[in-house]
Amino acid sequence: AAAAKAPVKKNPKVANVSVQLEMKALWDEFNQLGTEMIVTKAGRRMFPTFQVKIFGMDPMADYMLLMDFVPVDDKRYRQVTPYAFHSSSWLVAGKADPATPGRVHYHPDSPAKGAQWMKQIVSFDKLKLTNNLLDDNGHIILNSMHRYQPRFHVVYVDPRKDSEKYAEENFKTFVFEETRFTAVTAYQNHRITQLKIASNPFAKGFRDCDPEDWPRNHRPGALPLMSAFARSRNPVASPAHQNGTEKDAAESRREYEREAAGGTPLHAEAAHQQLMSRVL
């Protein structure tokens, strides 16, 4: 058998970088239940939001921060839900659907100095998930009822003219297993719905009433780097259309309110689940 390829020695600019997942206790709580993330044609933000604190960067060096999502396995799942959504379980429904177009989400502040990245929590609150295979907005495309693992990449922007030769050593990847999730078009597990309502700031209106009263009706070109750290997905860089804005909270609130108001009412539990999926 061929000898295993020796691991690439990382550039000191990234070798000493370490990352701490924010809201880890909340991620753990979701993970114990089996985290679900809504995917829509228009694109939906993740909750919990992927946020990290970064240490060990060179304060004066430039870095890009990116995320991508890889399948956990080669299976497609279906939900077995007993009466009244009191509990639920996942069963393998078959082989995974054809892989979606691999994409990478650049943090909109990339590239930036290490000092800037390290001085505050880095939030990927602009990232959206979609099940639209023809999406042209740069959102991350996922298959519903499949499981995914988010990956976080720190990439050193090498100023050398022949930097593509060093692509393998200029990045470092971090994987937090507690952030893996199943992509869904509507929440399958009622306990996930309840936890999202309890912990999502945009679900305040639902927290103010008893659960029984919940409504039932109602950057620079980095392609060499991409090929280096994500060969398994062969991702294509998402268009750098995100500009970053201080109005994120207001924009998010408008988005949740608009989607909550736009649904077609169904009945009983189906309506409840659909409404929760629109709001959270």
N, C-alpha and C positions, 0 to 999 in steps of 0.2 A: 504494500500500500504506500501511496505517496506520503512523504513526511508532511506533518501539519505545518502550515505557514506560521512563521514566528510572529508574535504580536508586534505591531508597529510601536516604536518608541515615540511617545507623544512630545510635542513641543512644550517646553517649560511654561509657555504662556497659557496652556490649557491643562497641563499635567497636574498643577496644584489647585485647580478649581474644584470646589465642592458646592453642593446644592442642597438646600433644605426645603422640603415640601411644606407649604403653608396649609393651615386648616387640616393637618394630618388626622386629628381625632375625628373630624367630620367625614373625611374620606374613608377612614376605617369603619365608621358606622354604616356608611352606604355599602361599603365592600362586603361587610358581613351579611347584608341583606341581598346583595347581588345588584350592583349599581346599574341603572338604566339611564341612557341619554336619548333624548328625543332628536330625531332627524326629520326635517321637513324639506319640501321642494325649495322654499325660499331661503332656508338656512336657519339654524337655531343655535344660540349660545349654549355653552356647557354650564351646568350647575351640578356640583360645585365648580367654580371657576378654577382653572389650573393656575396656581400662583406659587412662586418660589422666592427664596432668599438665596443670594449667591455670594460666595466667599472665595478668596484666593486668586482673583484676577489681577493682572498687571493694571494698576489704575490708569496708566497713560496709553495703554494699548487699545486698539479698536476690536470690538467683538460684535458678532451677529448672533441673535438667539432665534432658534427655530423649533417647531414641533412637527412631528408627523405621527401617523397612527398605523400600526401594523396588526394584522389578524392574530388573535391568540391561538387559533387552531384552524383546521380546514373543514369546519362543520357549520351547518345552519341549524338554528334552534326553534323550538316552538314552546309555548307556555301552556302548562296544564294548570288551570285555575279552578279550584273547588268553588262551591256556592258562596256568594257574597264576598269574594275576594279576601277571605280571612287568611288564607295562606296560598302559596303558589310554588310551583317548581318548574324547572326547565328540562326539556327532553331534547335529545338530538333528533332533528327532523330529516337529516340527510347531509349530503356533501355540500360544502360551501358553494354559493353562487360564484360566477366568474369574478375575478378580482376587479375592484373599482380602480379608476385612474389614480395612481399614487400622486399625492400632492404634499407639499411642505408649506407650512404657515410661518411666515417671517413675523417676528414681533415688529410692530410698526415703528418702533424707535431704533431699529437696527439700520446701520451700524452705530454704535456709541462706545464711548470710553468705558473701560472697566470701572472707573470711579463712579460713573453715572449708574451703571447697572447695580453696583454693590450698595449704593446709598439708600435704596428703598426696595420694597417688595415689588417683584416683577409679575405683572398680571397679564394673562392671555385672554382678556375679556372681549377682544374683537374677533376671536376665532369662532367660526360657525360651522355646524355640521349639517350636511345635506344628503338626501338620497337621490338627488337629481343627477343622473349620469351625464347630462348635457350642460351642467352648471358652468356659466362663464363669469362668475363673480369671484372665483378663487377660493370658494369654500372647500372644506375637507369633504370628500365624497365617500360615504360609507354605505354598506348594504344593511338594511334592516334585518333584525333577528340574527345578527352575527356579533361575535365578541371581538373587542379591540383593546390594544394596549397603547396608550399614548407614550411617545418618546420625546425627550427634551434634549436639544443639542446646543452646545456652546461652540461657536466657531470663531477662531482667531483670524482676523483680517490681516493676512501676511502682506507687507508692503513690497516684498521682493517681486521683480518683474516675472520671474519664473516660478511664482508661488504655486502654480498648479502641480508642480512636481512634489510639493510638500503637503498636498491636500489631506493625505491619510493621517498625517501627524498633527494637523492644525485644528482638529475638532475633538470634543469629548461628549459622549452620550450618557444620559441619565435615565433610568427606568424605575418608576415607582409602581410596584405591582398593585398597590391598593387603589390606583387610579383606573384600573381596567374596567370595562363596562360592556353591556350589551346595547347595541343600537336598536331603538324601537320607534315606531310611529305613534304609539300611544302607550302609556305606562301599563305594564302587565301586573306588577306586584303592588297591591294596595298599600303595603307598608312603605314602599319607596315613595309613593304619592304623599303619604302622611309626613315622612321625613323631609321631603322637599318643601312642603308647606310650612313645616315648623322652622326650617332653617334658611329659607329663601327670603331676602328682604322685600322682594317684589310680590310676595304672596301674603302680605300683611292682612289684606281684607279677608282672606280665608281663615287666618289664625284667630280673628276676632270673634268667631262664632263657633258653636259646638260642631264637631265633625258631622253629626247627624243632620245639621242644617245646611251643609255645603250644597250649593246649587246643583240640581240634577238636570235642569233644562237649560237648560240654557242653550433686494436692493442692489447694491451693485451686483454685476453678474457673478453668480456663485455656482454655476453649473458644475465646474470641476469638483467643488466641495460636495455637491449633491451626490454625484456618482461615487464619491469616496465613502460617505458615511451611511448611505441608504441603498446599497446595491440590492438588498432583498426586496425592496418595493420599487426600485428604479423611479423615484418620484420626480415629478416635474414641478419646478418652483411655481408657486401660486403668484398671480400678478400682484405687483406691489401697489395695490389700490387702496390699502388702508393708510390713512393719513394720521391717525392718532388725534384725539380731541379731548378736551377737558369736560365735554358734555356727555360722557359715556353714561353716567347714572340716569340723567334725564332721558337720554335716547333709549336706554334699556327699559325704563319704566313705560315710555310711550309704546315701545314694541310689545311689551307684555299686555298693556291695556288694550292695544289695538287688536291683538290676536284673541284676547279673552272675549272681546265684544263681537268678533266676527264669525263665531261658530254657528253651525246649524244645529238646533236642539235635537237631541234624540230622546231616549227615555230611560228611566231607572239607572242601573249601574253603568250602562254603556255611555249615557250622557255624562255621568259623573266623571268617568275615566277620560272621555274626550275633552271635557272642560279643563280638567287638571292638566292634561297634556298640552293644551293650548296656553295655559297660564304659566306653567313652570318650565 
